[in-house]
């Protein structure tokens, strides 16, 4: 019997998680990872079972982390807990249900559609500047610029603040890396979250005095009815800024790389822009920006024929589910016409990504724009590297070039 490596941070696993999860799925799909100290799920049906079962599987990361900390650590993490404990992604029912009902109407596909002209304009302006250069580092020059510009527009913040907001978001990101090999991880995350909160607080105060049509004004309307507090408003804005730009940036990069590696699919989309909706779903399935999410078991439960006990933690591999041959025919093949495509790139169940409709719309505009205006680019490096994290699928850089004229 083949021994499965439990090193989720091994370089080859970070570089190619899909092959690693194929191996686990074939030999031990509900796998106890001794090194991580929890279960790893790789089959589509098991992943969906857990994501849909909020009774047995909790998303309250802050509550479970709190149990593991000493009083000294708890005090040190206080600034992070104050904000992240109010994030909808880390809340269980009934509070999650209350917040979701409040926020959902503003993130439906129909509600998001009002922002499409704005997003299209952002993509066009960026491509106007880049098209004639024949090269770019896609992450910094394009993939980051689009979602951050969109999010700052949504909250009514100045676009000139993009770079400092990026810095603070990256500092907060130190908290989410499962491997804590940065000695100042906690301090860096606290600095980032404190900076974001202090940046957002005067914007919230201004919107309270002069409401507009931006998202903060909509949230403040709920505050007036007593449904949420100002801390909830600010925490939600931090979540949108941090989660909204990071995941979409990586989706743009991963999708572009997938198309570069499959130039026939780039040409297919270029010649048939009407398939853009199907194309985006396939890019999301093929190499999404969130490899996995974590749940904590609240009561003993059986998954895939194995007993998972109360208190255990579970790594729910979205990437593995999206490449499960039991669900998807030829899962390692990029097929922009794939239909149906029930991927779980945005998770599933009550915690399905709140910003999924916004991300889809941004990706539609991005990939329509770049495939129509650029010939299929080529990579300017032979050594692509990914950030060493279990949760995110995030390239460190993506230098590309294309023919001009």
N, C-alpha and C positions, 0 to 999 in steps of 0.2 A: 504493500500500500504506500502510495506517495505521501511523503510528509509535507504538509502545507506550512510555508513560512508564516509566522505571525508578525513579521516586521512590516507594518503598514507604511512605514516611512522609508523603506528601502528604495534606493535610487531607481531601480528597474520598475518597481511598483508605482512610484510617482510618475515615471515617464510613460508607462503603459499599464494603467490600472485594469484595462479591459481584459488583457490576457490573464492577469492575476485573478480577476474575479471569475473568468471562465473556468479556471482550474478549481477554484473553491466550489463553484456551482456543480461541477461534474463529480466531485469527490465528497463534499460535505457542505451542502447548501445552507444549513443552519449550523454555523461553525463557532465553537467557543475559542476565542482568541485569548490565550493566556497572557500574552505580553500586554495587550490593551486592557484586558480585564473585563471583557464583555463579549456578547454574541455579534456575529457578522452574518447578515442575511443577503443572499444573492439571487434568489429566485423571484420572478415577477409576482407570482401569486402570494408568496409569503410577505414580500415588501408591501403589497397593496393591503393585505390583511392587517398589518401593523399600522400603516398610515391611516386606515379607516377606523381603527379601534382606539378611541380616545379614553375608553373606560379602563382598559388594562395597560395602556401605554401613554405615559405622561410626557408632555413637551416642556414642562416647567423646569428648565435647566437651572434657574436661579435657586429654586427650592432644594433641589438635590445637591447642588454645589455647596449651598449653605451648610448642609449636614456634614460636609467633608472638611470644613474650614475650622481652624482654631479661632478663638476670640480675637487674637491679634490680626490674623489674616482677614477676618470678617471686617474689622475696622478699616484695614488697608483697602479692601475692595468696595467699601461703602459707596463711593461716587459711581462706580460701575453698576452696582446692584440697584441704586436708586433709579437709574434710567432703564436698564435692561429688564428689570423685573416688571416693567410696564409695557414691554414690547408684546404685541399680540402673538408673535411666534413662540413666546415662552410662557404663554398662559393657557390654562385648561378651562373647560366649561365650569361654571356658568359665565365667568368674566370674559373668556374668549368669545363666547356667543354674543354677549352684549356689545363688545367692541366690533366684532365682525359685522353685525347687523347695522351698526352705525357707519362703518367705513365702506362696506360693499357697494352701496349705490354710486359712490364716486369713482369706483374702479371697474365697473362693468364695461364690456366692449363698446356699448353705445355711448357711455359717458366719456370714455377715453377718446372716442373718435373726434371729439371737438379739438383735440390737441394735434391731430395729424398734420394740418397745414404748418403748424409751428415746428414740428419734428422734421418735416420735409424741407423746410427752409434752413434748419440747422445743418442737415446733411448736405444740402446743395451748397451752402456757403463754405463748408469745410472742403468739399470736393473741388469747388472753384479754386481754392488756394493750393490744393495738393495735386490736382490732375496733371498740370504741366511740369511738375518736378520730377516725375518718373520714379520716385522712391519715397518711402517713409518708414518710420518705426511705428507700426500700426497701433500698438497699445496706447502710446502717449499722444501721437499725432491725430488719431481719429477715434479709436474704440473708447477711450476715456472721455473725450470731448463731447461726444453725442449725448450719452445718458446724463452726465453731470450738467450740461447746459439745459437739458430738458427738466431735470429735477429742480435746478435753481429757478427756472421759469415757473414751475409749478408752485413753489413756495414763495415766489415773489422776491427772490434774493438777487443781488447784482451778479452778472456773469463774470465780472472781473475778479470775483472771489473764488473762482474755480480751483486755482492751485492750492490755496491755503486750506480749503475744504477738503481737497484730496489728501493733503498731508495729515490733517486731523483724522480722516477716515482710515488712513493706513495705520495710524497709531492705534486707533480703536481695534483694528483688525488683529493686533497682537494678542488680544484676549481670546480670539477664536481659534488660534492655531493649537491643535491637540498636543503637539510636541512643544513643550515650554523650554526651548533651548536658548531663548533670549533672557539673560539674567535680569534685565529691567522690564520684563514683560508687563508686570502689573503696573509699574509706574508709567510706562509708555502708554498703555491703554487708558489709564486715568487721565493723563495729560490730554489725550485725544478727545475723550468724551467730555471733559470739562470745557475744552475749547469749543467743541460743537455746541454745547448747551449755552455757553456765554454768547456765542455768535447768534444763536437762534432766538434767545430771550428778547432782545430789543426788536427783532423783526416781528415776533408775536405781539409785543406791546404796540407796535405801530399798526399792525393789522386790527388790533382790538379798537384802536381809535379811528382808523380809516379802513373799514372792510373793503375787500375787493372780490375778485372771482377766483383767487388762488386757493390752494388747498388749505393753507393755514386759516383763512377766513371761514372756510366751510367747517373746519374742526372747531373753531371758536364758537360757531353757532351752536354746536352740540354742548360746548361748555356752558353756555348761557342757560340751557335747559337743565343743567345739573347732571347730564349723562356722563361727562368726563371732567377732569380737572385740567388746570394749566400744565401740570407735570405730565399728564397723559398726552396733551397736545405736543409738548416739546419732545417727549420720548418717541412719539409716532413720527415726528419730523426727522429725528436722528436716525430712526430705523429706515425711513424712506431714502434719506441721503446716503447712508452707509450701504444698506442692502440693495437699493435700487441702482446705484451706479456700478458697484462692484460686480454684481452678477451679470448685468447687461454688457458691461465692458468685456468680461470674459466670454460671454456668448458670442459677441461680435468677433473676437479674436479666434476662438475655437472654430466658429463657423467659417471664417475666412480661410483658416488653415485647412479645414476639411475640403473646401472647394478648390484650393490650390493643389491639393494632393489628388483631386479628382477633376481635372480640367474638362472632361466630358460633361460633368454636371454643371460646372460654371457656364459652359457654352449652352447647355440645355436651358438654364435659367435666363441667360442673356437673350436667347432666341424666343423664349416663351415666358415673358414676365407674368403672364396670367396664372402661372402655377405657384406664385410666391407664397401663398398661404400654406400649401402642402410642403413647399420647400423649407419653410421655417420650422414646421413641425419635425421634419426629418433632421434638420441640423440640430434641433434641441435634443432629439433622441440619440443621435449619433455620438455627440460629444458635448454634453451639457456642462454648465459652469458649476453646478453643485453635484459633487460625486456621491455625497451621503448626508444623512441627517441622523440625529441621535434621539432615542426615546428611552425612558426609564419605566420599568415594570412596576405596576402598583399592586397587582395580584398575580398569583401563579396562573400561567396560561400556556397552552400548547401551540407551537408554531412548527409547521413542517414535520409533525410527529415527535417533536422534542419538547420536554417540559422546560419552560423558562420561568425562573422563580422570582417572586417579589423582591424588589431591590436591585435586580440585575439591570445592566444597561445594554442597549441594542444599537449597533451601527446598521442603519437601514440603507443599503447601497442602491441609490437611484441609478447610477451608471450600470451596475450589474443587471438590474431589472430591465433596463432599456436595451441590453444586448442579450437577453434571454432567448435562446432559440426555441424554447417552448412557447413563446408568445409572438416572436417576430421571425418571419422567414428571412434567411440570409442576414442575420442581425449585424454582421460586420461589414455589410455592403451599404454604401451611401446611395440612396435612391430617392431623389427629390420628388418622385411621383408616388411614393409609398402611401397607400390608403387602404384600410384604415391605419391609424398610427396612434394607439392609446398609450403613449409614453408617459412616464412619471417625472419628467425633467422639472416640473413645477410642484412635485409631490402629489398628494391625493388626499381625499378626506377633508376634514374641517380645516386643516392647516395648508390646503393648497394655496400656492403663492398669491397673496393679495394683489401684487403688481403684475400678474401674468398677462393680463390684457394690454397693459402699457408696454411691457417688454416685447410682446408679440408685434405690436404696432411699430415700435421703434425698429425692431429687426426687419420687418417688412420694408420699411423705408430705407434702411441702411443697405440691405442686400439688393434691393431694386436699384438703388443709386450706384453702388460700386460695380455691379455687373453690367449695367448699361453704359457707364462712363469709362470704365477701365478695361483693357484687355486682361485676360487672366494673368495675375502677377506670378513672379517666381520668388522663391525664398533666397535671401541674401546671407544665409547661414546654414551650416550642416549640423549644427549642435543646438537644437532647441532644448530649453530647460523650463521646468515647471516649478512653481513655488512648492516647498515641502510642507504640504498640509493634507490631512486625510479628508477634509470636508470639501475644499474647493479644487476645481480643475482650472488652474490659472497659469498661463504662460508668463515667464519673466519678461520676454520681449518677442516681437515678431517683425524683424526687418524684411521688407519686401520691395520689389521694384517691378516696373512695367514699361513697355515701349510707349514712347510719346510721339504723337503725330502719325 
